[in-house]
Amino acid sequence: LKMQAKLKYMNNELDTRISELRTKKARLFFEQQEVKRLNGLQAKFSRELEQHREKVTSRAREREEREREKLDGAAQNLQKIQRGRQTRLVMQPKIVERRDAA
């Protein structure tokens, strides 16, 4: 009878332990699923961040290119104006000489 009670007690202890381990296993499974979900989100956000960086960099590059083109155009216009002034300055003395000659 004593042995039977001892075996029943041990059997109950084992059942309790098995139940605890099953609960722990289920909790670990759900935590593992949560880790997978979070890793997926992190990868998604990393991709989105990289795409955003590329877009911003691309826009900045385009903006710099447009500014450079504007500056190049302005520089070319300035050169044309300066050449025109130089031409007029070169021609003016001739005009003055002609007036003097007349």
C-alpha positions as CSV (number, residue, x, y, z in Angstrom):
1,L,0.0,0.0,0.0
2,K,2.9,2.3,0.9
3,M,4.6,1.5,-2.4
4,Q,1.3,2.1,-4.3
5,A,1.0,5.5,-2.7
6,K,4.6,6.4,-3.5
7,L,4.1,5.3,-7.1
8,K,0.9,7.3,-7.4
9,Y,2.7,10.4,-6.0
10,M,5.6,10.0,-8.4
11,N,3.2,9.5,-11.3
12,N,1.4,12.8,-10.3
13,E,4.8,14.5,-10.1
14,L,5.7,13.3,-13.6
15,D,2.3,14.4,-15.0
16,T,2.8,17.8,-13.5
17,R,6.3,18.1,-14.9
18,I,5.1,16.9,-18.4
19,S,2.3,19.5,-18.3
20,E,4.8,22.2,-17.3
21,L,7.1,21.2,-20.1
22,R,4.3,21.1,-22.7
23,T,3.3,24.7,-21.6
24,K,6.9,25.8,-21.8
25,K,7.2,24.2,-25.3
26,A,4.0,26.0,-26.5
27,R,5.3,29.3,-25.1
28,L,8.6,28.8,-26.8
29,F,6.8,28.0,-30.1
30,F,4.8,31.2,-29.9
31,E,7.9,33.2,-29.0
32,Q,9.7,31.7,-31.9
33,Q,6.9,32.7,-34.2
34,E,7.0,36.2,-32.8
35,V,10.8,36.3,-33.4
36,K,10.2,35.2,-37.0
37,R,7.5,37.9,-37.4
38,L,9.8,40.6,-35.9
39,N,12.7,39.5,-38.1
40,G,10.5,39.8,-41.1
41,L,9.4,43.3,-40.1
42,Q,12.9,44.3,-39.5
43,A,14.0,43.1,-42.9
44,K,11.0,44.9,-44.5
45,F,11.8,48.2,-42.8
46,S,15.5,47.8,-43.7
47,R,14.6,47.4,-47.3
48,E,12.2,50.4,-47.2
49,L,14.9,52.5,-45.4
50,E,17.5,51.6,-48.1
51,Q,15.0,52.4,-50.9
52,H,14.2,55.7,-49.2
53,R,17.9,56.5,-48.9
54,E,18.5,55.7,-52.6
55,K,15.5,57.9,-53.6
56,V,16.8,60.8,-51.4
57,T,20.3,60.4,-52.8
58,S,19.0,60.2,-56.3
59,R,16.9,63.3,-55.9
60,A,19.9,65.2,-54.4
61,R,22.0,64.0,-57.3
62,E,19.4,65.2,-59.8
63,R,19.1,68.5,-57.9
64,E,22.9,69.0,-58.0
65,E,22.9,68.2,-61.7
66,R,20.2,70.8,-62.4
67,E,22.1,73.4,-60.4
68,R,25.3,72.6,-62.2
69,E,23.5,72.9,-65.5
70,K,22.0,76.3,-64.4
71,L,25.5,77.5,-63.3
72,D,27.0,76.2,-66.6
73,G,24.4,78.1,-68.6
74,A,24.8,81.2,-66.5
75,A,28.6,81.0,-67.0
76,Q,28.2,80.6,-70.8
77,N,25.9,83.6,-70.9
78,L,28.3,85.6,-68.8
79,Q,31.1,84.7,-71.3
80,K,29.0,85.7,-74.2
81,I,28.2,89.0,-72.5
82,Q,31.9,89.6,-71.8
83,R,32.9,88.7,-75.3
84,G,30.2,91.1,-76.6
85,R,31.6,93.9,-74.4
86,Q,35.1,93.2,-75.5
87,T,33.9,93.3,-79.1
88,R,32.2,96.6,-78.6
89,L,35.3,98.0,-76.8
90,V,37.5,96.9,-79.7
91,M,35.0,98.5,-82.2
92,Q,34.4,101.7,-80.3
93,P,37.8,103.3,-80.9
94,K,37.3,102.7,-84.7
95,I,34.0,104.5,-84.4
96,V,35.6,107.3,-82.5
97,E,38.4,107.5,-85.1
98,R,35.8,107.7,-87.9
99,R,34.1,110.5,-86.1
100,D,37.4,112.3,-85.7
101,A,38.2,111.7,-89.4
102,A,34.9,113.2,-90.5
